[in-house]
Amino acid sequence: MTMQRRIFLAAGASAAASLAGPAFAQAGMPDTARFITGFPPGGTSDTICRRLAARMTGSYARSVVVENRTGAGGQIAVQAVRSMPADGTNILQTPMSMLGIYPHIYRKLAYDPFADFAPVSLGAQFDFGFAVGPAVPVSVTTVPQFLAWARQDPARAAFGSPAAGSVPHFIGALLGKNAGMELRHASYRGSQPAVLDMMGGQLPAVSAPIGEFLPHLSTGKIRILGASGAARSKFAPGVPTLVEQGFKDMAFSEWFGFFLPAAATPDTVSRLNAALRPALASADVVDGLAVMGLEAISSTPGELAARLKSDHDRWGPIVKSIGFTAES
C-alpha cells in the first residue's frame, strides 16, 4: 500500500469517526423526558420547568416536555411520579411544601417523602409576598393596616393561597394568629387563579410566591404589603419584610427541587444532576427565573436531602401551633 493511500484511508476513517461521534454519544439518549409539576401553566413552578425543558432538549433527551398534573395541592403530581419508571425520564419538580409540610397535616399521605423519592438537585429558592387588590382601600399600605381593616368587618377577613397546607397558607394563618383574629383561607389550584380573582375584586388578599405578583404590578391592581424573607427581596426591595412590620419569627423562604422515583440508580441520579446544574447556571435560565422572582440555584443530591430533612423538622411544631390538619 502506498504512503498516499494510507494517508487517504486514515483521513477517511477520522472523518467518519468525527461524523459518527455525536450519533454514538446520543445512542443512549431517551426520546422524551418529562418535568412533572403539580401546578398550572403560567406560575412559578411551571416557568422553571419550561425554561429547563428548553435548555435540556437535545442534551439530556431528544425532547424534554412539561406535564402539568394539577390538583390536591400538588399531591397529584407527587403521587404520579412515585409509581413511574425510575429511568430518569420522569422528573418531579415540586416545592418543599408537598414533601416537608404535608406529612404533618395529612394522617394518610399516599407517599413517603423520604422513602419514595431520590433527591437530585435544588432548582430555585424564593420568598413569599402578601398582597391585596382592588377590594382593599388604597389607604391600606401595610400588613397591620390590612388586618385592622379586616377586623372591622369579619366578612372581609379572607385571603387565598396556591394550596391548603402550603407555606403561603400558613403565612396567612400565622398573620391572623399573631393579630388575634382568624383570616379565612381560600385554597386554589396554583397561585395565578388566586391572583386573578384578587385582581378582579373577588378576593381581598393573596399569600403566594412573590414572583407571582411581579408580572401584574404594572396594572396597578396589586399592592404587595409584605415579604416573608429574612431580608428584603431583591426582586421587590421597596416592600418591607413581615419581621420589619412587627411579626417576629415570621421569616420564611422556600425552594423548588427535582426528584426521581426512589428506585432510580445512583448513575441515573448523577446523570440528571449533571444536566440540571449547568442548565440552572445558564444566563437565560437565571435571567428568565429572575423575572418571576426566583433565584436559580443547584445542589448535590445530598444537599437537597439534608435541606428537606431540616425544613420537615422545622415545620412540624409550626403546623401543630396553628392546629391545621387536612381534615380541619
N, C-alpha and C positions, 0 to 999 in steps of 0.2 A: 504494500500500500504506500502510495507516495505521501510525502510530508504535507502537500497541499490538500490531499483528500482527507488525511487525518484531521487537519485543522478545520476543514469544512464540516466533517461529521461531528466534531466536538462542539463547534459553534451551533450546529443544528440541534444537538441534544440539549445544550444550555438554553437555547431559545424555547424549546419545547417544555423544559422544566419550569422556565420562568412563567410561561403561559398556564401551565397546569397547576402551579403552586396555589393560587387563590382557590381554584376548584377543589384541590385536595384539602386546603385549610377549612373550606366550608362544607366538606363532605359530612361532618358530624353535626352541622348546624341544623336545628329544628326548623321546620317550615314556619310555624307560628308559635309565638309565646304571648301570654295574656297577663296584663296587670288587672287585677280584680279589686274593685273598690266598692264599698257599701254605700256610696253616696252619689247623688245625681250629677249629670253634666253641669259644668259652669262653676262648681265650687272649688275650694282649695284642694281637696283630695283628688278630684278628677283632673285638675290642672297639672298637678305633679305627675300623675300617670301619663298624661298626654305629652307633656314635654319630654319625659324619659322615653316613651314609646317611639317618638320621632327620632330621638338621638340614638337609640339602640337597635333600630331596624337596620338590618344588613350586617350588624356586627355580632349581636347576641343571637338573633334569629332572623330568618329572611323577612319575616313580618312580625312586628310587635304591635298588639292592639290593646284597647282598653274595654273592659266589660264592667258595666255599672249594675251591680246586683243590690238594689236598694231595699230597705225595709228592716224592721225590728231594731232600729237604732244602730245599724251597721252590722248586726249579727248575721244577717243572711249571707253576706259575702264571706265572713269568717267561717261559718258552718260549711259553706260550699267548698272552700279551699281545703278544709280539713280532710275531706274524703277524696280529693282529686289525686291523679297520678303525681308522684313526687320526683318527676324527671326534670324539673327546672322550668317547665313551660307554663305553670300555673302559679302566679306570684301574687300573694296577698299584700295589698298596701292598705294599712289601717292606722288610724290614730291610736294613741295609747289607751284611750278610754275603754275600748272594746275588750282589751286584754288585761289592763291594770285595775280598772274600776268595776266592770261588770261582775267579776267574781264576788264582789262584796254586796251586790244588790240583787242578784238572781240566785234563788235557792237551788234551782235546777238549770244550770247553764249547759247548753248542748256541746260544749267544747271545753277543754282544759288548756288555758293559755300557755302553760309551760310544757305539758306533755304532748300536745297535738301539733306543735309548730316548731320549725327550725328557724331561729333568728338569722337574718342575713346582713342587714345594714340599716342604720338610720337613714332618713331621706330629707327631712326638713324639721325645723322647730319654729315655734311661733307663740305669740301672746294672744290673749283674748281681749275683746272690747265689749263694753256695754253701751249700746246706742239707743237713741229714741228717734221717732219720726214725727210726721205732721199731727198726730193725735195728742202730742205733748206740747204745751205752750213754749214759744221760743224763749221765754224768760227762764226756763229750766236749762241750766248750763252745767250742772254738776250732778253726781250721783246722789249726794244727800238732798239736793233740791228735788230730784225726781222722787225720792222716797217720801219726802214731805208732801209733794203734790199728790202722790198715790194714796197716802194716808188720809187725805181729805175726802176721798171717795173710793172706798174699797173695790168698787166695780171696775176701777181703772188700774188696780194694782196687779198687773199681769206683764209677763214677758214671754218671749219664745226662744227656743234653742234648737239646735240641729238634731237632738236626740235626748230622750229621757235617760238619765243616768250618765250623761256625758259631763265633762268638765264645765262647759258653758251652763248647763242646767244647774250644777252645784254652785257655780259662782252666783247666779241669781238667787238661789235658795239661801246662800250664806249672807248675801247683802240684806235680804229680808230679815234673817235671823239676827244679824248684828243690829238692825234697826228696830227690833222688837215687833215685827209685823210679818205677815205672810204675803209673799208675791206668788200669785197663781202662775203655774207653768203650762205653757202650750208646747207640746213636742211636735216637731216637724221631721220630714224625711230630708234632712240636709238643711244647711243654713240659708241657701238662696230663696226657697219658698217662704221662709220666715221673714227674711229681709224684704221681699216684695210685698208681703202683707203689711209690714210696718210702713213701708213707703206709701202704700195705698191707704193708710189710716185705719186699717182693721186691727192693728196690734200696736200698743203703745211703745214697747221696747223689745230689743233682741240682745241676747248674750251669744256671741259667736266669735270664731277666729277673727282677729282684727282685719285681716286681709279681705274678708267677705264684704266689708263695708267700703273699702277704698275705691272700687270702680264706680260707686254710686254717689260719692261725696259731691261731685260737680253738679248733681241735680238739685242740691240744696234741700233735699228731703230727708237727709240723715245727719244726725249730730252725735258723734262719739263722745260720751260723757266721761268715760274712764277706761284705762287699760290695766291688764292684770299682771304685767311683768314686774320683776324686782326693780327694774329701771325703766325709764320711758322708752317706748318703742321707737326705733329709728325710722319706722315707716309712718309714725304719727307723733312726732316729737312734741307737738303742741298739746297733746292730750295727757293730763296728769294721771298718775297711777292710782289704783284704789288705795294703796298704802298711804300715798300723799294726801288722800281725801279722808283719812281717819280710819280706814278699815285695816287695822293691823293684822298681820299674819295672812293677808289675802294676796300673796304673790304667787301666781300660778302661770306656768307655761306648759306647752305640750309638744309632742313630736309625732311625726308620721314615720312608720317603719315598714320594712319589707320582710316578709316571712315566706317560707315554703312549708309544705306539709312535713310532718315530723320524720317521715321515712326518707327524706332527701339525704343522699350520701354527702360526706364532707367535700368530696370533689365537686358535686353539683352546687353546694352552697358556695364554695370558693369561686366557681366559675361565674355565678351570678354576682357575687360581691365584687369580683374583678371587673365586671362590666358596669356595675352601678357606680362605683367610686369615681372613675373618670367622667362619666356622664353627669353626675351631680356636681362635679367641679368645673364643667364646661361653662363658658361665659354666657351662652344662650340660655342654658338652664338656670344658672344663678340669676341672671337679669330677668328672665321670664317669671321666676318664682317671686322675686322681689316685688314685682308689680302686684302680686297677691298678698304681700305682707309676710312672705315666707323666707326664712333663711335656709338655704340649701346646705346640708351637712351630710357626711357619711361616717361610717364607723366599721369596726370589725364586728363579726357575729358575736363575739364575747362581750364587747362593749354594749351592744344592743341588749343582750340578755341581762347584763348587770343593771342597765337603766330601767328595764321593765320591772325587774325584781324590786328595785328601790322605790319606784313610783307605786307599785302594787302595795308595798308595805306602808307607804305614807298615806295612801288614800283610805285604808281600812278604818282608822279612827275618825277621819273626817266624815265618811259616809255614816258611821254609827252615830256621830253627834247630830247629823241632820235628821236621821231617822227614816231615810228613804229606802224602800225596797221596791222591787219590780211589781209587787202586789199592792203597794200603798197608793 
